[in-house]
Amino acid sequence: MEPNKLYKVLVVDDDPMVRILLRTRLEGDGYAVEEAENGIQALEKLAGDHEIRIVITDLLMPRMSGFDLISRIRSEDGRYIYIIVLSQMIDRKSLIHALSNGADDYMTKPIFLDEVRLRLEGAARLLRLEGQDALIFSMAKMMEFRSEETGYHLERVRRFTRIAARDFAISHPEYRLNLSVADEIALVSPLHDIGKIAVPDCILHKPGKLDAEEWAKMQMHTTIGGDLLEELYEKNGTPYLRFAYEIAKFHHEWWDGSGYPCGLSGEDIPLSSRIMALADVYDALTSRRSYKDEFSHETARRIILEKSGTQFDPRIVEGFVRQEFEWQAIRERFRESGNRADEF
């Protein structure tokens, strides 16, 4: 995208006055605007116009509600659409429902046009991360090809991480993990195994279990990857690289302190790493590898619950249970056979 080009906005509301007000203001600021009266019309607009990247939607509408529209966009649209909820409904339950369905931000009626402008500027900042997203994913893909990982492994892990991070942000506001930060954690999650670039092929591609010496060399991927990303972070200070460093270095730490490479425990393990740990293990359990068949969701769920409080942060396990149908949907959507993942 050109640096000064504005994203196209779709306004979805059954009140024509709201649509006129928003269209007038947004077009005055240089945005291209489309309108829809309900969720069904909105989906038709999105299907026919791939330049739409921001949706502002009411929640209570005829034919299809904003809640259902958000869910459909997240499950069906391949591009990332930034969704802002606009509603008179300000109760916490409705807000959590909308955010859990996949909304990125919200505003309440009556509309304050200066607030609309600021919200859209925030949306644009996140959407512009897509260029960095593509670079990060390309780096991770190079490692994936070398390790003969499953083609969809990185996509699944990124989506699992986003669900877990967003659930934690909503369920534990005391940690001040906002949704934008949750999305940044998911953005860099594919870099978790970047350190395997230094692991010898004879270990990386060995069928069956590794011996003690080989396992020690495999464990070094956390330190190698973490140190590489930490150096990049120290050079430019970009916040998402700090999350990348934390994830790469500490995603094999255990809640009870028996993990590696540093034997951290509890809250000493960065939150991003604790979230990544569960996402990575769930994907390893439910995917076929050269040394094992895939486990069912039910078996993986049982193992994860058994390891709550030992391997995993119990609060993240609780979030996994709350959102398990979303985890299952991602697993089914990006399902395929593969070769190898980390042992857990």
C-alpha positions in Angstrom: 0.0 0.0 0.0 1.2 3.6 -0.7 2.2 5.3 2.5 -0.4 8.1 2.2 -3.3 6.1 0.7 -6.2 5.7 3.1 -8.0 2.3 3.5 -11.5 1.9 2.2 -14.2 1.8 5.0 -17.5 -0.1 5.1 -20.1 1.4 7.4 -22.8 -1.1 8.5 -25.8 0.3 10.3 -29.6 0.0 9.8 -29.9 3.7 10.7 -29.5 5.8 7.5 -28.6 8.9 9.4 -25.7 7.2 11.1 -24.4 6.1 7.7 -24.8 9.6 6.2 -23.0 11.2 9.2 -20.1 8.8 9.0 -19.8 8.9 5.2 -19.8 12.7 5.2 -17.0 12.9 7.8 -14.9 10.0 6.4 -15.1 11.2 2.8 -14.1 14.7 4.1 -11.0 13.1 5.6 -10.2 11.4 2.3 -11.5 7.9 2.9 -13.5 5.9 0.3 -16.7 4.7 2.0 -19.2 1.9 1.2 -22.5 1.4 3.1 -24.6 -1.6 4.1 -27.9 -1.8 6.1 -27.2 -5.1 7.7 -24.7 -8.0 8.0 -25.9 -9.8 4.8 -25.4 -6.7 2.7 -22.0 -6.2 4.3 -20.8 -9.7 3.4 -21.9 -9.1 -0.2 -20.0 -5.8 -0.3 -16.9 -7.4 1.2 -17.0 -10.3 -1.3 -17.2 -7.9 -4.2 -14.6 -5.3 -3.1 -11.3 -6.5 -1.8 -10.1 -2.9 -1.2 -12.3 -2.7 1.9 -10.1 -3.2 4.9 -12.0 -1.5 7.8 -15.5 -2.2 8.9 -17.5 0.0 11.3 -20.6 -2.0 12.3 -23.6 -1.7 14.6 -24.5 -4.7 16.7 -28.3 -4.8 16.7 -29.5 -4.9 13.0 -32.3 -6.8 11.2 -31.5 -10.0 9.1 -28.0 -10.4 10.4 -26.6 -8.9 13.7 -23.2 -7.3 14.1 -22.2 -10.2 16.3 -22.9 -12.7 13.5 -21.2 -10.4 10.9 -18.0 -10.3 12.9 -18.0 -14.1 13.2 -18.6 -14.6 9.5 -15.8 -12.1 8.6 -13.3 -13.9 10.8 -14.2 -17.4 9.6 -14.6 -16.7 5.9 -12.5 -13.7 4.8 -8.9 -14.5 3.9 -7.6 -10.9 4.3 -7.4 -9.2 7.6 -10.4 -6.8 8.1 -10.1 -4.3 11.0 -13.5 -4.3 12.7 -14.8 -1.4 14.9 -18.0 -1.9 16.8 -20.4 1.1 16.9 -23.3 0.6 19.3 -25.5 2.0 22.0 -24.9 -1.2 23.9 -22.3 -0.4 26.4 -22.8 -3.3 28.9 -19.7 -5.4 29.5 -21.3 -8.7 28.4 -22.1 -7.4 24.9 -18.7 -5.8 24.6 -16.9 -9.0 25.6 -19.1 -11.0 23.2 -18.2 -8.7 20.3 -14.5 -8.7 21.1 -14.5 -12.5 21.6 -16.1 -12.9 18.1 -13.2 -11.0 16.6 -13.9 -7.3 16.8 -10.8 -5.1 17.2 -12.2 -1.9 18.7 -15.4 -0.3 19.7 -17.2 3.1 20.0 -20.5 4.0 21.6 -23.3 6.1 20.3 -23.7 9.1 20.1 -20.9 9.4 17.6 -18.0 11.9 18.3 -16.4 12.4 14.9 -13.0 13.3 16.3 -13.0 9.9 18.1 -13.9 8.2 14.8 -10.8 9.8 13.2 -8.5 8.6 16.0 -10.0 5.1 15.9 -9.4 4.8 12.1 -5.8 6.1 12.6 -5.2 3.2 15.1 -6.7 0.8 12.6 -4.4 2.0 9.8 -1.3 1.6 12.1 -2.2 -2.0 12.7 -3.0 -2.7 9.0 0.3 -1.3 7.9 2.0 -3.9 10.0 1.0 -6.4 7.3 4.2 -5.5 5.4 6.2 -6.4 8.5 3.9 -9.4 9.0 4.8 -10.7 5.5 8.5 -10.3 6.2 8.3 -12.1 9.5 6.3 -14.9 8.0 8.8 -15.3 5.2 11.6 -15.6 7.7 9.7 -18.3 9.6 8.8 -20.1 6.3 12.5 -20.5 5.5 13.0 -22.3 8.8 9.8 -24.4 8.2 11.0 -25.6 4.8 14.3 -26.6 6.2 12.8 -28.5 9.1 10.2 -30.1 6.8 7.4 -28.8 9.0 3.7 -29.1 8.1 2.8 -26.5 5.5 0.1 -25.0 7.7 1.9 -25.3 11.0 2.8 -21.6 11.2 -0.6 -20.4 10.2 -2.3 -22.6 12.8 0.2 -21.5 15.6 -0.3 -17.8 14.7 -4.1 -18.2 14.9 -4.0 -20.3 18.1 -1.8 -17.6 19.7 -4.1 -14.8 18.7 -7.1 -16.5 20.3 -5.2 -17.3 23.5 -3.7 -13.8 23.8 -7.0 -12.0 23.1 -8.9 -14.2 25.6 -6.2 -13.4 28.2 -6.5 -9.7 27.5 -10.3 -9.7 27.9 -10.4 -12.0 30.9 -7.5 -10.5 32.9 -7.7 -6.7 32.4 -5.4 -6.3 35.4 -2.5 -7.2 33.2 -3.2 -4.3 30.9 -2.7 -6.5 27.8 -4.7 -4.6 25.2 -5.9 -6.3 22.0 -3.4 -4.6 19.8 -0.6 -6.0 21.9 -2.3 -9.4 21.8 -2.2 -9.2 18.0 1.5 -8.2 18.0 2.2 -11.4 20.0 0.4 -13.4 17.4 2.2 -11.6 14.6 5.6 -12.8 15.7 4.6 -16.2 17.0 5.8 -17.9 13.7 9.4 -17.0 14.7 9.3 -19.3 17.8 11.6 -21.9 16.2 13.9 -19.6 14.2 16.9 -20.9 16.2 16.5 -24.3 14.5 18.4 -22.8 11.6 21.6 -23.7 13.6 20.5 -27.3 14.4 22.3 -29.9 12.3 20.1 -31.7 9.7 20.9 -35.1 11.1 19.2 -34.1 14.3 16.5 -31.9 12.8 15.4 -34.7 10.4 16.0 -37.8 12.6 13.0 -40.1 12.8 12.2 -41.3 16.2 13.4 -40.0 19.6 16.7 -38.1 20.1 19.4 -39.4 22.4 20.7 -37.2 25.3 23.4 -35.5 23.3 21.1 -34.8 20.3 18.4 -33.5 22.6 20.8 -31.1 24.2 21.7 -29.7 20.8 18.1 -29.4 19.9 17.3 -27.5 23.0 19.9 -24.9 21.9 17.5 -23.6 19.3 15.8 -21.5 22.0 19.0 -19.7 23.1 20.2 -19.3 19.5 16.9 -17.9 18.3 16.3 -15.8 21.4 19.8 -14.2 21.2 19.4 -13.4 17.5 16.0 -11.6 18.0 17.2 -9.9 21.2 20.1 -8.4 19.2 17.7 -7.2 16.6 15.4 -5.7 19.3 18.3 -3.9 21.0 19.3 -2.3 17.6 16.0 -0.8 16.7 13.8 -1.0 19.8 10.7 -2.2 17.9 8.3 -3.5 20.5 7.1 -6.6 18.5 10.7 -7.8 18.3 10.8 -7.9 22.1 7.8 -10.3 22.0 9.6 -12.3 19.2 12.7 -12.6 21.5 10.6 -13.7 24.5 8.7 -16.3 22.4 11.8 -17.8 20.7 13.8 -18.0 23.9 11.3 -19.0 26.6 8.5 -21.0 24.9 9.8 -24.2 26.3 9.9 -22.9 29.9 7.4 -24.7 32.2 5.2 -23.1 34.8 6.7 -25.3 37.5 10.3 -24.4 36.6 11.3 -27.7 35.0 11.6 -26.4 31.4 14.5 -24.9 29.4 16.7 -23.1 28.7 16.7 -21.0 31.9 14.4 -23.0 34.3 12.1 -20.0 34.8 8.9 -20.5 36.6 5.5 -18.9 37.1 5.3 -15.1 36.5 9.0 -15.0 35.7 8.2 -16.5 32.3 7.1 -13.8 30.0 3.4 -13.9 29.3 4.0 -14.0 25.5 6.0 -17.2 26.0 3.4 -18.8 28.2 0.8 -18.2 25.6 3.1 -19.5 22.8 3.9 -22.7 24.8 0.3 -23.9 24.9 -0.3 -23.0 21.2 2.8 -24.9 20.1 2.1 -28.0 22.2 -1.6 -28.2 21.1 -0.4 -28.0 17.4 2.2 -30.7 18.1 -0.3 -33.0 19.8 -3.0 -32.7 17.1 -0.7 -33.0 14.1 0.8 -36.1 12.5 4.5 -36.5 12.8 7.1 -39.1 11.6 7.2 -40.6 15.1 3.5 -40.4 16.0 -0.1 -40.2 14.7 -2.1 -37.1 15.3 -4.1 -37.0 18.6 -7.7 -36.1 18.7 -8.8 -32.7 20.1 -10.2 -34.6 23.1 -6.9 -36.3 23.9 -4.9 -33.1 23.4 -7.4 -31.3 25.7 -7.0 -34.0 28.4 -3.2 -33.8 28.2 -3.2 -30.0 28.4 -5.6 -30.0 31.4 -3.3 -32.6 33.1 -0.4 -30.3 32.7 -2.1 -27.2 33.9 -0.1 -25.8 36.8 3.0 -27.8 35.9 3.8 -27.1 32.2 1.2 -24.4 31.5 -0.1 -21.3 33.2 -3.5 -22.4 34.6 -5.1 -19.1 33.5 -4.1 -19.7 29.9 -5.4 -23.3 30.1 -8.7 -21.9 31.3 -8.8 -19.6 28.3 -8.1 -22.6 26.1 -11.1 -24.3 27.5 -13.3 -21.2 27.0 -12.3 -20.9 23.4 -11.7 -24.6 22.5 -14.3 -24.6 19.7 -12.3 -21.8 18.0 -9.1 -23.9 18.4 -10.9 -26.9 16.9 -12.2 -24.8 14.0 -8.7 -23.6 13.1 -7.3 -27.1 13.4 -10.0 -28.4 10.9 -9.6 -25.5 8.5 -5.8 -25.8 8.2 -5.5 -29.6 8.7 -2.9 -31.6 6.9 -0.2 -34.2 7.6 3.4 -33.3 8.4 6.6 -34.6 9.7 8.0 -33.2 12.9 7.3 -30.8 15.7 9.0 -30.1 19.0 8.6 -32.7 21.7 6.8 -31.3 24.7 
